[in-house]
Amino acid sequence: MNSIAGIELGGTKTVVVRGRPGAIAAREEFPTTTPEETLSRAIATIRGWRDSAPMDAIGVASFGPIRVERTAADFGIMLDTPKPGWAGADVAGTLAAALDLPLGLDTDVNAAALAEHRFGAARDCPTSAYITVGTGVGVGVVVNGAAVHGLMHPEVGHVRLRRAAGDHFAGACPFHGDCIEGLLSGPALAARFGRHPATVAPGDPAWDPVARDLAELLAMLLLTLSAQRIVVGGGVSNRQPHLLPAAIARMPDLLGGYLRDCTPEALTRICVPPVLGDDAGPMGALVVGAGRL
């Protein structure tokens, strides 16, 4: 196998890597701006690498929603995303036409879930989920080594769950208000707190309903997927390491003793940060690209 190019197309930044599944050899990062500018920069980066060494495929791990069904007429086209200017962008078509390489496409969270399943915190777990809490909130799901697709791809970030008692924050999702993304994403936290989340101290009571909302999401994934591992990553989670333990501590009350295997000790083994850290998405893009060979 020659090198594979991987593109993690995020809502805030784009990461382009060269390597193989399990090993990143080179990377470039830049802000995600317009589709034209962002995809052009990714194409230029990959062309520069390909001029010095052959490449076999491209893997794209994209924010969404985006059509991932290869037989669909709108395969690789961005759907009704909250990211301004991106709805209708032909992500796969633009990259494939410019680079003329086999192209694999999945969501950024499905790709990260695959990477953590292959190389990270979810190894040896047939059923696992990866949550990213950042510019948006997404959940990727892996069952028996394959990312879950169906009518589209999992959009767990837009489900509504029970609210913490006394929490009247309206939510920030332009589609659903107080769905999980509208409560936990970086922009939602900024709206909730009235300031950047990084300026809110870990012990501030303002985090209490946030931890409760994350606990609801974790409990829901345990009850619906029977996930053996739930990996919690993304910019917000990585920069606020107190948030995951606070959420885990609230889970036993939410579960009400129903899942006897989910003791407090077990929950700390089930709900974990990513082993791959910020490399989960780019590494997942390489895994997705290798799947086209």
N, C-alpha and C positions, 0 to 999 in steps of 0.2 A: 504494500500500500504506500503510495506517495502521500504527501500532505493533504489535509482537508482544510478548507476555509470554513470558519464558523462565524456567524453574525448573531449576537444577542441584541435584538432591537427593542430597547426599553423605552418607557414613556418619558424618561428624563435624559438618559444617555444611551449611546450605542457602543458596543464593544465588538471589535473585529479581531479574530484570532486565527492563527495558523498552527496546525499540529495534527495530532491523532487522538482518538479517544483515550483519555488517561494522561495525556501530556500536551500542554500548551507550550509552543516554541516561541511564539511572537504575538504581540497584541498592539492594537491601537484603540484609543477611546476618544470620543467626541460627543458633544451634545446632540440629542435628537431634536432637530428643528423641523423644517418642512420635509415632505417625502422626497422631493427632487434633490435638495441639498444633502440630506442624510444618506440616501441610497447612492448618490453619486460619490460621496466620500468613501463609502464602503467599497464600491466598485473600484475606485482608484487604488485603494489600499491593497485589495486582492490582486489586481492586475500587476502592481509593483512586485508583490511576492511571487506571482506566477512567472514573471519575466526571468527570475533567477532560479526557479525550481518548479517542476511540474506539480500540478494539483489534480486530484481525482474527483472531487465533489465539493459541494457547498451545503452547509447545514444552516438553517435559519430558525432562530428561537425568538418569536415575535410577541410583543404585546398584542392585545386583541380588543374585541373579538375579530378573528380572521378566519377565512374559510380554509380548513385543513384537509377536506375531502378531495383527493386528487381527481376524481371523476366529475366533480362539480364544474359547471361552466364558469363559475367565479372563483375557482381555486386560487388561493394566494392573494385574494383581494381583501383589503381591510373592510370590515362591516361598520356598524354604527358605534364607533368608538368615541369615548369622551375626549380623546386627544384632538384638539382643534386642527383642522386641515388634513387629517389622515383618512377620514371615511372615504372609501372608494379607491384608495391608493392601491395600485397593482404591484405589490411587493415582490411576489414570486416571478411574475412576468418580466418586470424590469431587470431583476438580477439575472434571470436565466438568459434573456436576450443579450445582455451585455457581456456575460462571462462564458456562455456556451459550455456549461458543465452540468452534470446531474445535480439536481437540487432537492434537498429534503426540507420540509417545513413542519414546524409544530409551534405551539405556544411557548412562551418563555418559561412558564411554570411547569408545563409538561416536560420540557427539555431539562430543566433543573431537577425535576423528580427522577427522570431517567439517569442523570448523572449521579445523584445521590444513591440511587438504587445500585448502579454499577460499581461506584468507586467510593461512596461516602457513608453517611449515617444510616441508610436504609438497606445496606447489603444483607443478603439472606432473608429479606422480608418480602414474601410474595405480594402482599398488599400494603402499599404505602402511599402517603400523600406529602406534597411539598407546598407549603404556604409561603407566599411572598407578601410582606407588608411593606409597601413603599409608596411610590406615586399612586399606585392602585393597590388592590388586594386581589390576588389570584390564587387558585389552588390547582395544582397538577396532581393527577392520580395515575399510579402504576399498578397494574394487576398482572401477575405472572410474567413480569419482565417487559410488558408492553404498556405504552401510554394509552389511556382511555380516550376514545373518540366515540361519537354517536351521531345524533342529529347535528351536533357541531363539536364543541369540546367543552369540558366542564367550565361552568361560569359560577362557581360557588361564591365568589366575591359579591355577587348580586342577590344572594338570598337574604331574607329578613329573618332574624332570630329574636328571641326574647330580649327585651331591654332591661337594663339594670333599674331597680326600683328607684324612683326619684330622678332619673336622668331624663331631662327633657330636651337634650340637644337634637335639633331637627334632622341632622345628617347633611352631608355635602354632595351626595351623588346626584348629578343632573337628571338621571333617569328615575331613581327609586328613593331618593332622600336618605332614609336611615337603613339601607342595606348594609352589609358588613363593610363594603368598600366605603360607603358614606359615613361610617363610624370610625374606621381604623386607619385609613390611608393617611399619608403625610399631609395632603391638603385638608382632609377632614380634621386631623388633630390640630392643625394650625387654626382652622375655623372654630373648633371647639374651645381651644385655649385662648384664642385671641392673640397669639404670638407663636413664634417658631417652637416646635416641640423640644428642640435641643436646649432651650432656655428654661424648661420646666424641670425642676430637680426630681430625681428618682423617688424621693419620699413624699413628694407633694400629693395631697389627697385627690388632686385633679386626675391622677392616673387610675384611681380606683374603678370608675365605670369603664375605662378603657380595658383594664385587665379583665373585668367581668365580661366585656364583649368578646375578647379573645378567647376566654374560657368557654363561652357558649359555642364559638366556632369549633374549638377543639373537641368538645363533647359531642357536637353534632356529627363530626367526622368519625368519631369512634362508634357512634350509634348507627350511622348509615353505611359506612364502608367496612366496619370492623378492622380498621387499619392497624397493622402491627407496629408501624412507625409513622409519626407525623413530624416532619422536619419544618421548622419555622425559620425562614430567612427573610431577606429583603432589607432595604436601607433602614427603615424605621426599627425593625426588630434588631438588626445588628448594632445600631447606635443606641438602643435602649435595652441593654441586656437584662435589666431588672424586670422587664415586662413579661417574658415567658415564665419565669418562676412564680410571679404574682398570679398569672392566669392559672397555672397548674395547681396552685394552692386553693383556688376557688372551685376546681372541677369536682372534688368529691361531693360537695353540697349540691351542685347542679345535677350530678348523676344519681344522687339520692340512694346510693348503695345498690343500684340495679345491676351494674356489671361487677360481679364479685372479684374478677381478676384485676380490676382497675383500682388497686390500692394506691395510696399516696406514693409509696415507693415505686410501684410499677409505672405510674403516670410520668415520673421523672425519667424513666427509661423509654417510654413510648413517645413522649413529646420532647423533641431535642432540637438544638441549633444545628445548622448544616456543618458537616465536616469540611466541605469544599469552600465554605464561606462565599465570597463574591465570585469565585470561579465556577459555581454550580451552573449558572446560566450559560456562559461561554463553553464550558466543558460539555454541557448538554447539547449545544449547537453542533459540536463535533460528533457526538453520538448520533444525532439526527442525520447529519451529512453521511456518516459511514453507513447508515441504513439504506442509502440509495445505491450502494455498490453490490 
